Amino acid sequence: MSVLKIHHRTTYCYNRPVSLRPHQMMLRPRESRELRLRSIDLTITPGAVVTWAHDVAGNMVATATFHDMTDNLVIESLAEIELDAVAWPVFDVAASAISYPFRYTADEWTDLGALTTPQYPDPAGRLRTWSLAFVRGEPTDTLALLKDINAGVLAWISYQGRDDEGTQSPVHTLERGWGSCRDMAVLFVEAVRTLGFGARIVSGYLHNPSQELAGTMGSGSTHAWAEVYVPGAGWITFDPTNRSVGGANLIPVAVGRDIRQVMPVTGEFFGMSDAFDAMSVEVSVQA
């Protein structure tokens, strides 16, 4: 078990005072059998009224409401967790899902809903063709198929960090041949959805004490990866950026159908269109 401290600081600078509209923050790690939250402290400058609520996916969301005009906004989170995820997990897949293709139960299919449906247009079916190339036969081993696609993303796509906003479409990522961790996560999720799997995007932090993992410049950073629902085993973690399976080194904060639903901080300001000056994000994950 590892005890980790996560320091996340987001700073917005404006070249003149602006009015801040409500901002939503997903910064609280998701507790599970493998992760226990010891404490979290959220500090916001200028002062704000903060309320907490769960969203439709069960993520804990903080909403900050501001009253004063300001030329800067600083959101700082300090969390301490216990992480007990093994490096080489064994998954107890249900007999009905050991081989692909398989069928989710009626209840599973209903509850997974949009998580089984690709979210990006692909009229030529290029992504499904790419995904089908990993299916070695019918039937084929389910876990082996998912691991092959996970490894295939990194084989086809070179990791490259991007500071600009937004996410590339999966087809665009395939055409470009490079992308950030969020681009790779979206590509993997959309690829397995074309094969009928229920999958979701995860955002959180990557703990990288050896500094050998992609997706971070130091001991830790924000990160994006994926989870696929497999009967019996439940939600299985796949990190295509590092070709890894399981939650070791990963600290989930939010899960969602689309990457836009799991952004750490979202919000708007009211003021002149050229008032925004700069934004910076600093993350540290330390034992």
N, C-alpha and C positions, 0 to 999 in steps of 0.2 A: 504494500500500500504506500502511496506517495501523498504527502501533504504539500499542497501547492498554494502559492499566493499569486493572484492575478490582478495586475494593475492596468487599467484601461483608461486612457485619457483622450478625449476628443475636443479639439479647440476650433471654433469658428471665429474668424476675424472680419470685421466690416469697416469700411473707410468712413463711415458716418453712422450715427445712431439709427437703429431700426427697431421696429416692434416685432417681437417674436411670437409667432403663433404656437399652439401646443405642439410639443415634440414628444415622440414616442421612443422609448428605449428598451431594447432587449439585451440586457447585460447580466441577468441573473442566471447562473448555470442551472441546467435541468437536473434535478436529483433523480437518482435511479438506484438499482442494486449495486452499480459500480461506482456511483458518485454520491458523496454526501456533502452538502453545503454546511460549513461551520459558521460562516458569517459573511455579510455583505454590507458595505457602506457606500452610499451614493451621495455625491456632493455636486451641486450645480451652482454655477455663478453666471449671471446674477441669480438672486434668490427666486425660488419658484415653489408653487404648491404641487406636490407630487402625490399621485394616486396610483394604486396597483390593481391589476385585474388580469385574469387569464383570458387568452384569446381562444378561438375555435379549435386550435391545435393543442391547447394546454400549455402554451408558453406563458411565462409571467412577463407582463408588459407594464412598464412604468410610464405614466403620462405626466409631463411637466407643463404647468400653465404659468405664464409670465405676466407681470403687470407693468414693469418698467422698461423703458427703452434702453438700449445698450449698444456698444460698438464691439462687443465680444461675448462669446458664449463658451463656457468650459464645463464639460460633463466628465466627471471623474468617478470611476468605480473601483473599489478595492474589495476583492472577494478572497476567502480562504476555503479550500475544499480538501476532501479526502478522495483520491482516485485509486480504485482497486480493479482496474481492467487488465486482464492477462494479455500477453503479447501474442500467444498462439491459441485462440479460443477454439473449442470444439462445439459444434452446433448439432443439437438434437432435432434434426429435420423429421417431420411426420412422414410415415411410410407413403402416404398418398402424394407427397411432393418431392420425394427423393429423385425421381426422374422427370425431366422436362420433355414434352409439355405436360402440365398437370392443370387441374381445375381448382380454383378457390371454391370454398363452400358458398352457398347463396348469401349467407350472412356476411362472410368476409368480402365477397364481391360488392355487396351493397355498401358496407362500411368503408371500404377502400375508395370507392367512387372515383372521383377525379384524379386520385393518385395513380390510377392505371391508364390515364389518358394523356398522350403527348400534348404539350402546351404550346409548341412552336410549329408553324406551318412547314410542311415538307411535301409539296404537291408531287414532286418526282419520286418520292419514296426512297431518297438516297440513304437516309439514316436507318430505315428498316433493312435495306439491302446490306448496309455495313454491319448491322447487328446480326443478321441471319448468317453471315459468314462465320460466326463463332459457334453456330450450332453444328456439331460434328455428326449428328445423326438423330433419328427419332426412334426410340427415346435416347436421351443423353443425360448425364448426371447434372442435376440442377445447380449444386454448389460449384462444380467445376466450370459450368457455363458462365455463371456470374463472376467467378474469379478470372476467367479468360477475358471477359469484356472489361473488367476492372484493369487488368494488365494491358489490354489492348489499347485503352485510351492513352496510356503513357507511351506505348510503342508508336502510336500514330501522331500524338500531339506532344510538342516540346513545351515544357513549362516556361512561362515568362510572366513575371509580375506586371500588373497594369494598375496605374494610379487613377486612370479615368473612370468615370462612373459607368454603370450599366454592365450588361453581360452579353457576350456574343451568342447568337443562335447556334444550336448544335451543328447545323449544316455549314455555317460560316466558320466555325472552329475546325471542322474537317477540311474545309477548303484552304484555310490559312495554314493549318499544320502547327499552330501554337496557340497558347491561351493561358489564362491565370487559373488559380485553383477553383474559382467559382465557375469559369468556363468549362473546366474539366468535369466538375461535379454535375453541371447541367447536362453536358453531353452524355455522361454515364446514365443519369436518371432517365433522360429522354430515350436513350438506346434501349434500356431494359423495359421501358413502358411499351415500346413498339412490339416487344415480344410477349406482352400481356402481364408483366409483373407490376405489382403495386410498389411505388418508390417515392421517396420524399427527399428534399434538400435539407441539409443540416448546416447551421452556422455556429461558430464557437471559436475556440482557441486551440492552437497547436503548441504542445509543450515539446521543445526541441533542445534538450540540454547538450546533446552532442553536436548540434548545429549541422547535422548531416541530412536532415529532411528538407524537402522542397516546400516552399510556401512561407518561409520565414527568413528574416535576415539576422536573427539573434536567437535568444533562448526561448522566444515565444512570439506569437502573432495571432491576429484574427485569421480564420481559416474557414473553408467550406468543403463539405464532403457529402456523402449520400447514405441512405438506408433503404434496404429492400425488405419487404415483408415476405417471409417464407414460413408456411404453416409448420407448427411445432417449434421452430427456432425463434419465431417472432421477427423483430426488426434487426437485421444484420447490417453492421457498419462496413462500408466500403469507402476507402480514400484513394481515388484514382490518381491524384497528384503524386502520391508516394507508393502506389501499387500495394497498399496494405489492406488487411481485413481485420476487423475488430477495433475496439475503442482505446487501445493503448496509445498514449500520447495525445488523445483527443478529448477535449472538454466541451461537450455540447451545451449550447445556450438556447437555440430555437430550432424548430422543425417546421417545414411548410411545403405546400404543393409547388410553390414557385419561389425563386431566389429573392424576388422583390418583397416577399412576406417575412423574410428573416433578417433584414438589415439591422445592424446594431442600433443605429440612431437615424430617425427620420423626422423631418419637420420643415417648416417654411418660415420666412420672415416677410414682413410688410414694410416696404420702403422703396427707394429708387432702384431701378433695375441694375444699376452698376454699383450698388452698395457692397455687394459681397466681394471680399478681398482674398481670403485664403482659408483652407481647412487643413488640419494636421491630426494624425492619429498616432498615439504612442501606446504600445502594449508590452508588458513584461510578464512572463510566467516563470516564477522561480520556486524552487524547492525551499 
